[in-house]
Amino acid sequence: MTILSLLAMASPQNADAQSANPIFTFLPIILIFLVFWFMIIRPQKKQQDQRKAMIEALKRGDRIITNGGLYATVKDVKNDHVVATIAEGVKVQISKSAIGAVLAEQE
C-alpha cells in the first residue's frame, strides 16, 4: 500500500472533524477571557476610578494617610502634590500618587 492510498482512506474520517463549527474551537479562549474580565480587569478598573475620584476631591482640611503611614492634614492642593501638616508647624509636600486614603474632614 502506498501512502496516498492510506491518506485517501483516512480522509473521510477527518472530514467530520474539519466540518465542526469554528465557534466551538474558540469557545474556551472566549470563556477564559470573560473570566479574566470579570475577576481581574473590571474590579481593578473600578478601584482605579474610585482612587482617581478620591484624589480629585481633595480639599483643604481633609485628613489623609500616605502610603508610608503618615497621618496629615491637607493645607493646600496643587497640580501634582499637596501641602500638608503632620505636626504643629511642620509642613510637607506630598505627591498625590503617595496618598493612600482620605479619612475625613477635620472639624
C-alpha positions as CSV (number, residue, x, y, z in Angstrom):
1,M,0.0,0.0,0.0
2,T,1.2,3.4,-0.8
3,I,1.0,6.5,1.4
4,L,-1.5,8.1,-0.9
5,S,-3.9,5.2,-0.6
6,L,-3.6,5.4,3.2
7,L,-4.3,9.1,3.2
8,A,-7.3,8.6,0.9
9,M,-8.8,6.1,3.3
10,A,-8.2,8.3,6.3
11,S,-9.7,11.5,4.9
12,P,-13.4,10.6,5.2
13,Q,-12.9,10.1,9.0
14,N,-11.3,13.5,9.3
15,A,-13.9,15.3,7.2
16,D,-16.3,15.2,10.2
17,A,-13.7,16.8,12.5
18,Q,-12.9,19.5,10.0
19,S,-16.5,20.5,9.4
20,A,-17.0,21.4,13.1
21,N,-18.3,24.8,13.9
22,P,-15.3,27.3,14.4
23,I,-17.2,28.9,17.3
24,F,-16.6,25.7,19.4
25,T,-12.9,25.9,18.6
26,F,-12.7,29.4,20.1
27,L,-15.2,28.9,22.9
28,P,-12.6,28.0,25.6
29,I,-10.5,31.1,24.7
30,I,-13.6,33.3,24.9
31,L,-14.6,31.8,28.3
32,I,-11.1,32.4,29.7
33,F,-11.1,36.0,28.6
34,L,-14.6,36.5,30.2
35,V,-13.4,35.1,33.5
36,F,-10.3,37.4,33.4
37,W,-12.5,40.3,32.6
38,F,-15.0,39.8,35.4
39,M,-12.5,38.7,38.1
40,I,-9.4,40.8,37.3
41,I,-9.7,43.6,34.8
42,R,-13.2,45.0,35.8
43,P,-12.5,45.2,39.6
44,Q,-9.1,46.8,39.0
45,K,-10.6,49.5,36.7
46,K,-13.3,50.2,39.2
47,Q,-10.8,50.6,42.0
48,Q,-8.6,52.8,39.9
49,D,-11.6,55.1,39.1
50,Q,-12.5,55.4,42.8
51,R,-8.9,56.3,43.6
52,K,-8.8,58.9,40.9
53,A,-12.1,60.4,42.2
54,M,-10.7,60.5,45.7
55,I,-7.6,62.3,44.7
56,E,-9.5,64.8,42.6
57,A,-11.9,65.5,45.5
58,L,-9.1,66.5,47.9
59,K,-9.6,69.9,49.6
60,R,-8.2,71.9,52.4
61,G,-8.8,70.4,55.8
62,D,-9.0,66.7,54.7
63,R,-7.2,64.2,56.8
64,I,-5.1,61.8,54.7
65,I,-2.9,58.8,55.2
66,T,0.1,58.5,53.0
67,N,1.4,55.1,51.6
68,G,4.2,55.4,54.1
69,G,1.8,55.6,57.0
70,L,1.9,59.3,57.9
71,Y,-1.3,61.0,59.0
72,A,-1.5,64.5,57.8
73,T,-4.0,67.4,57.3
74,V,-4.2,69.0,53.8
75,K,-3.4,72.7,53.8
76,D,-3.1,73.4,50.1
77,V,-3.8,71.4,46.9
78,K,-1.5,71.9,43.9
79,N,-1.5,70.2,40.4
80,D,0.7,67.2,41.3
81,H,1.1,67.4,45.0
82,V,-0.5,68.7,48.3
83,V,1.0,70.7,51.1
84,A,0.1,69.1,54.4
85,T,0.9,69.4,58.1
86,I,2.0,66.4,60.0
87,A,2.6,68.2,63.3
88,E,2.3,71.7,64.7
89,G,4.4,73.9,62.4
90,V,5.7,71.1,60.2
91,K,4.6,71.3,56.6
92,V,5.4,68.7,54.0
93,Q,4.8,68.4,50.3
94,I,3.2,65.0,49.4
95,S,2.8,63.7,45.9
96,K,-0.8,62.9,45.0
97,S,0.3,59.4,44.0
98,A,1.6,58.8,47.5
99,I,-1.8,59.4,49.2
100,G,-3.2,56.1,50.4
101,A,-6.6,57.2,51.8
102,V,-8.7,60.2,52.8
103,L,-10.0,59.8,56.3
104,A,-12.4,62.7,57.0
105,E,-12.6,66.4,57.2
106,Q,-11.0,68.0,60.3
107,E,-13.6,70.0,62.3
